[in-house]
Amino acid sequence: MSETPNRIEKDVLTTGEVARICNVASRTVSKWFDSGQLRGYRIPGSKDRRIPLSNLLAFMKQHQIPMDGLMSGNPRLLVVDSDRAAADVLRQVLVEQTRYEVRVATTPFEAGLECERFRPHVMLLDLHMTGGDAATVLGMVRSTEELQMTKVIGISNRLTEGQTAQFAAQGFDGVLRKPFTVRQVIELVEGAYAIAC
């Protein structure tokens, strides 16, 4: 842990940078700041907030926020698919071809646990998973403040154009039809990660 600050080159961070490190929405960081929980200062003549790195580290320790956001700038991807073999193959390919941290869950319960521990930037969610309802998992993500920046991409091997629009209306950030290419996954993750950052 002592080398953690060395990974961050700046001594003072914006609320957006703090949000990315803690994997929360920027408005959450603003609430922490405005309530006095997270100490920092406003730039004179501006509403912009700045948080010294030392204050952020103390806040993260006090509130037991994982430090891995400081140690790794790599996108975190959670693959939620009841087909464990297919999910493991996708994880292996992505780990070999990208800098992503990738984890796999095969049930809604596992997905919930991994979201809490891993706080993914992007989730690939099987829309037809056995033993669970993808809408329930999406609802869990959307109702958890710490996951407000997580992008949820639905994946399915049986989708019509109408269903694709329907899932978008339900709150999914995108839909991928199986079989999809690794390039399609990478483009979606990169796009969602750029927004999250």
Protein Blocks (a to p, Z undefined) as FASTA:
>chain_A
ZZmmmmpmbfbdcfklmmmmnopafklmmmmmmnomagcdddehiabdcddfklmmmmmm
mnopafklmmpccdcdddddfblmlmmmmmmmmmmmmcbdcdddfbfklmmmmmmmnopa
bdcddfkbghiafklmmmmmmmpmklmmpccddddfbdcfklmmmmmmnopabdcddddd
fklmmmmmmmmmmmmZZ
